[in-house]
């Protein structure tokens, strides 16, 4: 009798351990399959203000700017990059972005790119005022140094990141992307990181 009870208990325990193992394996398998994939439904979790900012900045970076300062500067390309990067930085809802771990790396890259472009505008004008007096002095535009290739590259990366974020957040991951965001596991995200940390 005792043998039958022990044998029966052993079968129940073995069955439960086996079932538990199968469930854990299935769970790990599903996690491995889904890790790093931004599901369309995830785009709904972001605060609406983040989506609005991303959409607005994507448009801003893609179209010519209508700013009196830029017009006065003869539509100087480097100055336009500078003005646009200021808007991206100043209007960013960083207080909301902080709540989303998956957005942080892309936001840091954006912030570093906007800072880089601002520093380049300072460098273009430093000979006209060592404390940044001429950064926005459009009367002196003819004396500004030319916009260098890295400034063009920084602006392109900024545009591309904003495009990819717009696709991910506002279009459920559907649309053309440049592959420069961590959010969408872009194959060029590390290229951007390398640029912003080494430049």
C-alpha positions as semicolon CSV with decimal commas, in nm:
position;residue;x (nm);y (nm);z (nm)
1;X;0,000;0,000;0,000
2;X;0,279;0,240;0,100
3;X;0,464;0,149;-0,218
4;X;0,158;0,233;-0,431
5;X;0,117;0,573;-0,256
6;X;0,487;0,655;-0,294
7;X;0,485;0,540;-0,657
8;X;0,171;0,748;-0,727
9;X;0,320;1,055;-0,555
10;X;0,641;1,018;-0,752
11;X;0,445;1,010;-1,081
12;X;0,251;1,325;-0,983
13;X;0,574;1,508;-0,888
14;X;0,751;1,400;-1,209
15;X;0,448;1,506;-1,417
16;X;0,437;1,850;-1,250
17;X;0,813;1,905;-1,295
18;X;0,789;1,801;-1,661
19;X;0,489;2,028;-1,723
20;X;0,662;2,317;-1,546
21;X;0,972;2,266;-1,762
22;X;0,766;2,259;-2,083
23;X;0,583;2,580;-1,987
24;X;0,909;2,757;-1,902
25;X;1,069;2,639;-2,226
26;X;0,770;2,764;-2,426
27;X;0,787;3,097;-2,246
28;X;1,161;3,136;-2,314
29;X;1,111;3,034;-2,676
30;X;0,837;3,297;-2,722
31;X;1,050;3,563;-2,552
32;X;1,346;3,479;-2,774
33;X;1,126;3,494;-3,082
34;X;0,975;3,832;-2,985
35;X;1,271;4,005;-2,823
36;X;1,384;4,310;-3,013
37;X;1,072;4,325;-3,229
38;X;0,855;4,634;-3,202
39;X;0,501;4,506;-3,233
40;X;0,249;4,736;-3,401
41;X;0,046;4,739;-3,081
42;X;0,345;4,878;-2,890
43;X;0,320;5,201;-3,087
44;X;-0,002;5,268;-2,897
45;X;0,175;5,279;-2,559
46;X;0,359;5,607;-2,616
47;X;0,224;5,929;-2,476
48;X;0,041;6,126;-2,745
49;X;0,270;6,426;-2,694
50;X;0,571;6,217;-2,796
51;X;0,396;6,109;-3,117
52;X;0,299;6,469;-3,195
53;X;0,653;6,594;-3,134
54;X;0,806;6,321;-3,353
55;X;0,560;6,393;-3,634
56;X;0,610;6,770;-3,615
57;X;0,992;6,740;-3,607
58;X;0,992;6,495;-3,896
59;X;0,809;6,753;-4,107
60;X;1,032;7,037;-3,983
61;X;1,351;6,852;-4,078
62;X;1,221;6,745;-4,419
63;X;1,101;7,081;-4,552
64;X;1,263;7,420;-4,613
65;X;1,236;7,647;-4,311
66;X;1,049;7,976;-4,323
67;X;1,231;8,174;-4,056
68;X;1,310;8,548;-4,090
69;X;1,659;8,494;-3,944
70;X;1,732;8,227;-4,203
71;X;1,603;8,445;-4,486
72;X;1,822;8,731;-4,359
73;X;2,117;8,489;-4,360
74;X;2,052;8,414;-4,729
75;X;1,922;8,065;-4,645
76;X;2,266;7,958;-4,527
77;X;2,246;7,577;-4,507
78;X;2,452;7,537;-4,189
79;X;2,247;7,806;-4,018
80;X;1,926;7,627;-4,119
81;X;2,063;7,306;-3,962
82;X;2,143;7,503;-3,649
83;X;1,796;7,664;-3,625
84;X;1,619;7,332;-3,687
85;X;1,833;7,150;-3,431
86;X;1,744;7,418;-3,176
87;X;1,372;7,357;-3,234
88;X;1,417;6,977;-3,207
89;X;1,601;7,020;-2,879
90;X;1,387;7,297;-2,729
91;X;1,053;7,133;-2,807
92;X;1,144;6,776;-2,710
93;X;0,919;6,630;-2,437
94;X;1,219;6,489;-2,250
95;X;1,013;6,458;-1,929
96;X;0,790;6,207;-2,111
97;X;1,064;6,032;-2,308
98;X;1,244;5,942;-1,983
99;X;0,958;5,706;-1,897
100;X;1,028;5,485;-2,202
101;X;1,350;5,287;-2,169
102;X;1,342;5,183;-2,536
103;X;1,347;5,548;-2,654
104;X;1,636;5,666;-2,440
105;X;1,926;5,564;-2,665
106;X;1,769;5,721;-2,973
107;X;1,690;6,038;-2,779
108;X;2,049;6,056;-2,651
109;X;2,173;6,029;-3,011
110;X;1,933;6,305;-3,116
111;X;2,046;6,526;-2,829
112;X;2,413;6,468;-2,914
113;X;2,345;6,548;-3,280
114;X;2,166;6,874;-3,196
115;X;2,452;6,969;-2,962
116;X;2,707;6,884;-3,229
117;X;2,532;7,105;-3,485
118;X;2,512;7,392;-3,233
119;X;2,883;7,357;-3,158
120;X;2,962;7,362;-3,529
121;X;2,767;7,687;-3,572
122;X;2,968;7,831;-3,283
123;X;3,291;7,711;-3,449
124;X;3,189;7,879;-3,776
125;X;3,153;8,213;-3,601
126;X;3,406;8,200;-3,314
127;X;3,654;8,423;-3,500
128;X;3,387;8,696;-3,493
129;X;3,324;8,671;-3,119
130;X;3,488;8,426;-2,879
131;X;3,183;8,401;-2,653
132;X;2,932;8,307;-2,922
133;X;2,821;8,664;-2,995
134;X;2,809;8,598;-3,370
135;X;2,631;8,258;-3,370
136;X;2,307;8,420;-3,486
137;X;2,448;8,749;-3,620
138;X;2,304;8,725;-3,968
139;X;2,462;9,062;-4,061
140;X;2,797;8,881;-4,051
141;X;2,689;8,578;-4,256
142;X;2,947;8,657;-4,528
143;X;3,220;8,618;-4,266
144;X;3,102;8,284;-4,127
145;X;3,321;7,984;-4,205
146;X;3,172;7,733;-4,453
147;X;2,956;7,446;-4,329
148;X;3,173;7,135;-4,310
149;X;3,088;6,783;-4,426
150;X;3,036;6,647;-4,072
151;X;2,766;6,907;-4,008
152;X;2,582;6,784;-4,318
153;X;2,623;6,426;-4,194
154;X;2,497;6,514;-3,843
155;X;2,188;6,680;-3,989
156;X;2,121;6,381;-4,216
157;X;2,140;6,144;-3,920
158;X;1,903;6,367;-3,724
159;X;1,653;6,362;-4,011
160;X;1,683;5,988;-4,049
161;X;1,635;5,918;-3,678
162;X;1,324;6,136;-3,669
163;X;1,186;5,961;-3,979
164;X;1,240;5,617;-3,826
165;X;1,087;5,723;-3,494
166;X;0,785;5,860;-3,679
167;X;0,741;5,529;-3,862
168;X;0,775;5,331;-3,537
169;X;0,558;5,548;-3,314
170;X;0,299;5,703;-3,546
171;X;0,271;5,446;-3,826
172;X;0,289;5,115;-3,637
173;X;0,628;5,033;-3,790
174;X;0,498;5,053;-4,147
175;X;0,695;5,273;-4,386
176;X;1,040;5,334;-4,526
177;X;1,314;5,347;-4,266
178;X;1,686;5,424;-4,270
179;X;1,773;5,169;-4,002
180;X;1,931;5,424;-3,767
181;X;1,723;5,374;-3,452
182;X;1,765;5,135;-3,163
183;X;1,385;5,131;-3,131
184;X;1,353;4,945;-3,462
185;X;1,680;4,753;-3,415
186;X;1,829;4,940;-3,709
187;X;2,145;4,796;-3,861
188;X;2,297;5,146;-3,876
189;X;2,216;5,249;-3,517
190;X;2,570;5,169;-3,405
191;X;2,706;5,375;-3,697
192;X;2,518;5,680;-3,564
193;X;2,637;5,611;-3,209
194;X;2,996;5,592;-3,332
195;X;2,958;5,922;-3,520
196;X;2,810;6,113;-3,225
197;X;3,061;5,980;-2,973
198;X;3,373;6,019;-3,185
199;X;3,302;6,352;-3,357
